[in-house]
Amino acid sequence: MGDLLRHFLVDFTGGHPLYLHLLCQEISTLCQVHRQSEVFLPLLTQALENVVFHPWGVLSRHYDLIIGNLSAGKGNYTTVKLLVALAGGKESLKKLVSRVQTRQGLVAQKLNRLMDAGIVSKNGAFFYLRDKVLRYWMKYVFQRRAASMSPCSGERGASFHEEICEAFNNFKGIAQKQLPERIMDLLRCFEEEAYL
């Protein structure tokens, strides 16, 4: 696997050792099936699809269990709505209350429970999902699967491939920038955050 793909895989998984291990196992299996000695983007995309996208994928099942446990019981649908809202990125308590359309005390209570479970973190006034792959799964798999009435996943699979390719191209664009330009982009992010 080339350096760029390797760095993308580490970035995509947030460097989580278990995720890297599971994806590397799947990549190895696909290399044997396709009799390839080198990994390119299509094979990496297929491995991500098998592990994260498909309902029988290891991480997909893992996340389904997490969501099932968090949403079990009366009134816990708010927790799922919070996770979906946080899948879009960092959010303030005020915005979360607006997006979930529930009273602030209940939202704060659910957020505390999610922080205790290590799923959500807080940075200043903003809450976010700690796990990058969970955030991706909530945004591109869980939400789309919940919204889709069609049992056929072919169209969603093609969309998943496009999302991975787009994520890789964005990563590649950032990786090809010179260090001073990357630092300036980072400083601009802080400047934009100051106005939120």
C-alpha positions, -999 to 999 in steps of 0.1 A, spaced: 0 0 0 14 34 -9 21 60 17 -9 82 7 -34 54 11 -18 42 43 -20 78 58 -56 80 46 -65 47 63 -49 59 96 -67 93 93 -100 76 84 -99 53 115 -85 80 138 -56 57 144 -78 33 164 -59 1 166 -89 -22 165 -103 -5 134 -69 -6 117 -66 -43 126 -100 -52 113 -96 -32 80 -61 -47 75 -75 -82 79 -102 -74 53 -76 -59 29 -54 -90 33 -84 -113 26 -94 -92 -5 -58 -92 -18 -58 -130 -16 -92 -133 -33 -82 -109 -61 -46 -122 -62 -32 -87 -58 1 -79 -41 -5 -41 -40 -34 -22 -25 -51 5 -45 -81 28 -37 -108 4 -52 -96 -25 -30 -94 -2 1 -129 11 -7 -142 -25 -9 -126 -34 24 -142 -3 40 -176 -12 25 -174 -48 38 -164 -38 73 -184 -5 78 -212 -3 53 -228 -37 50 -252 -47 77 -231 -79 83 -198 -59 85 -180 -62 118 -180 -25 126 -215 -21 113 -228 -48 137 -207 -33 165 -223 1 160 -258 -13 156 -253 -29 190 -241 4 206 -271 23 191 -295 -5 203 -281 -3 238 -282 35 239 -318 37 225 -333 9 247 -358 20 272 -384 47 274 -374 81 260 -340 71 248 -348 79 212 -335 114 220 -301 98 224 -302 85 188 -313 119 176 -284 135 194 -259 111 178 -274 119 144 -271 156 151 -235 152 163 -226 131 132 -226 164 112 -198 178 133 -193 197 166 -224 214 180 -232 237 209 -259 227 235 -282 254 222 -280 241 186 -285 205 198 -316 215 217 -329 231 186 -321 202 163 -334 175 187 -364 196 196 -364 185 233 -360 205 265 -325 215 274 -324 196 307 -331 163 289 -305 170 262 -279 179 289 -287 147 308 -283 125 276 -251 143 267 -237 136 301 -246 99 297 -229 98 263 -198 116 277 -197 91 306 -198 62 280 -169 78 262 -189 83 230 -192 121 231 -166 147 242 -168 183 249 -143 210 238 -152 244 252 -189 249 244 -190 223 217 -199 186 218 -186 161 192 -184 123 186 -150 111 196 -149 81 173 -143 92 137 -156 60 122 -187 61 143 -193 96 132 -189 85 96 -211 55 101 -239 76 117 -238 101 89 -234 79 58 -247 45 69 -272 48 98 -290 79 86 -293 67 50 -303 32 60 -330 47 83 -342 71 56 -343 44 28 -375 25 23 -358 3 -3 -344 -30 9 -320 -30 -20 -286 -16 -10 -271 -14 -44 -277 23 -49 -266 30 -13 -234 9 -20 -226 30 -50 -231 62 -30 -208 48 -3 -181 42 -29 -185 78 -41 -183 91 -5 -150 72 2 -135 84 -31 -145 120 -23 -130 116 13 -98 103 -2 -96 131 -28 -101 157 -1 -74 140 20 -51 139 -10 -57 176 -17 -48 185 19 -18 162 20 -4 178 -11 -5 213 3 28 228 15 32 231 53 28 270 54 -4 267 35 -17 240 58 -9 261 89 -27 291 74 -58 269 67 -57 257 103 -55 293 116 -85 303 94 -105 275 111 -98 291 145 -108 325 131 -141 311 118 -148 293 151 -143 325 170 -174 340 153 -197 310 160 
